[in-house]
Amino acid sequence: MVEDLLEDQESDLLSQLEDRVVKALEAVAVLRKEKAALQTEVDKLNAELSAAKSKNKQAASRISKLLDQMEFPDVD
């Protein structure tokens, strides 16, 4: 009788542990999917940032060229 009770307790504990492991594995799977989605978003934003930096450099270069072409009066 005591042995049966111990076996039932062990079985319950193992069942609880199994449930917790399954939930942990499900959580890991969800987190991996979220990480992949976030990495895709980061890559997209990095590409946008790179494009914006390039446009900024082009604009700065154009402004510099325009300023070089302008004639300024002497301040003397």
N, C-alpha and C positions, 0 to 999 in steps of 0.2 A: 504494500500500500504506500509506504514512504517512497519506495523506488518509483512507483507510478507517478506520484506527485512531483518528484524531482525530474522525471522525464518530461512531464507536462510543462514544468517551469523552464526546462532547457529548450523545449520545443517552442514555447512562447518567446523566450529570449532570442532564439535564432530567427524566428519569424519577424520579430521586431527589428532585429539587426538587418535582416534581408530587406525589409521595407525601407529602412533608413538608407541602405546602400543603393537601392533602386532610385529613391528620391534624389540622392546625391548625384547619381549618374545622369538622371534626367536634367538636373540643374546644370551640370557641366555641359551637357549637349546644348541647352538653351544659351548658356553663356558663350559657348564657342560660336554659335550662329550670330549672336549679338556682336561678338568681337569681329567676325568677318564683315558684317554689315557696317560696323563703325570704321573698320580699316578701309573699306571701299569709299566711305564718305571722306575719310582723311585724305586718301589718294586724290579724290576729286577736288577737294579744297586746296590741296598742294598744287595741283595742276592749274587751278584758277589763280592762285597766288603767283605762281611763276609767270603766267600770262600777264597778270596785272603789273608785275615788276618789269617785264619786258616792254609793255606799253609805256610805263612811266619813264624808262630809260630813253625810249624813242622820243617821247614828248620833250624830255629834258635836252636831248640832243638837238631837236628842231628849234627849241627856244634859244639855245646857245648859238646856233647858226644864225638865227634871225637877229639876235643881239649883236653878233659880230658884224653883220651886214649894215646895221643902222649907224648913222652918223650922229654923233653927239656933239653939241656945241661946246666950245672950250669954256671952262669955268673961270679962266683968268680974269 
